[in-house]
Amino acid sequence: LTRDDKTIPYDQRSPFKPEDYPDRLQFVKGDIRESGLGLSPGILSDLKDSVDEIWHFAAITSFDELFRSDIFRINLDGTENLIEIAQQLDQLTCFNHISTAYTAGKQSFPDVIHESVPAEQPEFKNPYEESKFLAEQRLADSGLPYLIYRPSIVLGETVSGRSDGQTVFNVAKMVRLAKLLSERDATRNNLPMNHHSFRVVANPAAFKNMVPVDDVISMCLRIRAANPTMGSVFHVTHPKAGCIADLVEVITKTIHIDSHEIVSSLDGESLSVPEKVLERVAEVFTPYMLNSDPVFDMKNVHYLIGDTAIPTVDQEYLHFCIDTFYRLYFGAGYNATMV
């Protein structure tokens, strides 16, 4: 895909439409959680005779320990189910596996994460990271020709703004909920809508690696087209990490929170009802909000495709992504007050 001219406002750009290419796509519905993907023997036979390359994107990005079994069933068992099929494909040339840069676990700046499958298992912040790490290990031990791509935090498409609504968008959803609860509390107690400062637990100086989804896809395709050595790993990340303070500021401005404060902890503090709700539901994201990402080495990427010309993840683009997410998820009136 070619991005439209940057001088064209985001909301006036033309999105790519898969339906414009009806003869180039064939869909087969299966279930990654089931052996054989839940496909009929006939379909499996057709695939075995015709498939020469696999691109494995299927995953669940939940971080919550409560969903550990579901996370592992999809991210690890699902990968193993697909590997089982891949091992029966006589024409297979490559198993392209979309992993995550956060298989690095609890490592943070200035740690450098290399583009390789590590021999030792790190400590993890959540079961998502662990499941994706183990899936890489299973693939590396499978005997298949494979490539592993590790995106960082994937943001919305630069043309349409659409996203999967996960990671930072879940944070945006939680902040909106806290804001609405704050407004309801103010209404019931006859207080001004901005009667207290809204506090968010984060490290404003921390930086996170965020990359637009269309740049992730473009980089993956360019890497594959360069015919890399099988067994290689690639960090599909942004050359320059963004700042947590920018992300928090964009979210609060987009939903018209007049005042907010970024704090390192709320332990021992007297919390408002909305702050209690936000602290509880955002707990799984706190390790990411407080710590900078490690350095994701991109030597393999740069060797194959040169410099990666990815647009800066600035406040304009972040606002476009967050606003688009709110509109798609909550409708045009997403700023409406809950009473």
C-alpha positions, 0 to 999 in steps of 0.5 A: 500500500502507498500512503497518501500525501502527508499534506492531505488531512487524515480524515480526507485520505482514501483507505485501502478496500480489500473488496476492490480485489475480489479475485485475489483472495480466498477465505477459509474459516477455521479455528486456531484453537482446534487441531487441524484448525477445525477444517474438514479433511477435504479442505486440509487436503486442498491446502496441503497440495497448494499452500507454499507459505504461511503468515501467522497473525492470529493471537489474543493480546490480553495481559490479564492473568485471569485469562491465562488459559485462553491466552495460552490456548490461542497464542501457544497451542494455536501456533502449535496447531498451525505448525502441525499442519505446516509440517505436512506441507510438502511445498512450504517455503516459509512459515512467517510468524508475527510475534511481539517485541515484548517477548523481551519481558521485564527488560527495559532501557538501556537493555538491548534486545537482539534479533534472535531467539534467546536460549534463556527465558526472561521474566515476564510482565504478563502471560501474553509476553510469556505465551508469545515467547514460548510460541517462538521457541516452539517454531524454532524447534519445529524444523520448519523454514521460518521467519519471526517478525516482532512488532512493538506497540501497533497503532492505527492505520495512517490512512483510516485510523482503524486499529484492533482497539487493544493496548493503548486503545484499551488505556484510552477506553479506561480513561474515558470511563473514569472521566464519565464516572467523575462527571457523574459524581460531580453532577450528583454532588453539585460540583464543577465538572473539573472539581479535581485533578485527574491523576494517572499513574505513569512515568512521563519521561518513559518512552514506548516504541509505537509503530503504525499498523500499515508500516508494520505490514509494509516492513514485513512484506519488504523483509520477506521480498528480500529473501532473508535467511530462514530462521531470522528474527526481525524487530518491526519497530519504530527507529525512534520511541515515543513519550508516555507524556504525549500519549497521556496528553493526547488522550486527556485532550481528546476527551476534554479532560481539563486537568490531569496529573501524572504520578508515579504511584497512588499508594497511600493516597486518598482516591476518588471513585473514578481514580479507584476504578481506573487504578483497578482496571488499568493495573495490567498496563502499569508496568508499561506505563512506568518503564521505558522500553528496552532498545530493540536492535534492528540490524537485521531489518536495516541490513535487508531493507535499509533505513525504515522511513516511518512517520514520526509518532507525534501528537497529531497522529496519536490524536487521529488514532485515538479520536478514530478509535473513540468514534468507531467504538462509542459513536460520534457522541463519545464525549457525551456525559454519563448522568 
